[in-house]
Amino acid sequence: MDPQVVEGHPAAVLTEAAKGAELLVVGSHGHGAFTGMLLGSVSHHCVHHATCPVLVVRAGTDRPVRT
């Protein structure tokens, strides 16, 4: 792992950084525009646009959402 500070929208930066990766792991509070929404906007974007599998870890749970 190589820590970096990158400017830009988190969703775009994460999906770009994940190119060539075996797995992208992101967290989600599930705070969206809709009550009860399972994924936040950044994790939702990553799930739909990353070129590798994405593991979403929900806040306050010990059960990840696998995609």
Secondary structure per residue as TSV (DSSP state, phi and psi in degrees):
chain	resnum	aa	ss	phi	psi
A	1	M	-	360.0	137.2
A	2	D	-	-125.2	98.7
A	3	P	-	-60.2	138.6
A	4	Q	-	-143.1	153.3
A	5	V	-	-111.0	121.7
A	6	V	-	-129.3	134.1
A	7	E	-	-85.3	146.1
A	8	G	S	138.1	177.6
A	9	H	-	-69.5	132.4
A	10	P	H	-53.0	-42.2
A	11	A	H	-63.2	-45.7
A	12	A	H	-67.0	-41.3
A	13	V	H	-64.9	-43.7
A	14	L	H	-65.2	-44.8
A	15	T	H	-67.4	-34.7
A	16	E	H	-68.0	-44.0
A	17	A	H	-66.4	-25.9
A	18	A	T	-83.3	-5.7
A	19	K	T	-59.9	125.6
A	20	G	T	86.9	-4.4
A	21	A	-	-80.9	158.4
A	22	E	S	-85.7	-24.5
A	23	L	-	-160.5	140.1
A	24	L	E	-113.9	125.3
A	25	V	E	-111.6	123.8
A	26	V	E	-130.3	155.8
A	27	G	E	-99.2	159.9
A	28	S	E	-146.8	130.3
A	29	H	-	-87.5	-17.9
A	30	G	-	74.3	22.4
A	31	H	-	-92.0	97.7
A	32	G	-	-121.7	-170.4
A	33	A	S	-71.1	-21.2
A	34	F	S	-110.8	133.2
A	35	T	T	-61.8	134.4
A	36	G	T	84.4	4.3
A	37	M	-	-61.9	132.4
A	38	L	S	-77.2	-33.0
A	39	L	S	-121.4	146.1
A	40	G	-	-78.5	174.7
A	41	S	H	-66.0	-37.6
A	42	V	H	-69.4	-48.7
A	43	S	H	-65.0	-36.3
A	44	H	H	-61.1	-45.2
A	45	H	H	-61.5	-45.1
A	46	C	H	-62.2	-43.6
A	47	V	H	-58.3	-39.3
A	48	H	H	-90.1	-15.3
A	49	H	H	-123.0	-14.0
A	50	A	-	-69.6	147.5
A	51	T	S	-89.5	1.6
A	52	C	S	-126.4	168.8
A	53	P	-	-60.5	148.0
A	54	V	E	-122.0	132.2
A	55	L	E	-110.7	118.6
A	56	V	E	-103.8	123.1
A	57	V	E	-104.9	117.9
A	58	R	E	-79.6	142.1
A	59	A	T	-66.9	135.7
A	60	G	T	79.2	10.7
A	61	T	-	-132.0	163.2
A	62	D	S	-113.6	17.1
A	63	R	-	-116.7	112.2
A	64	P	-	-75.3	157.8
A	65	V	E	-98.3	116.4
A	66	R	E	-96.2	141.9
A	67	T	-	-122.4	360.0
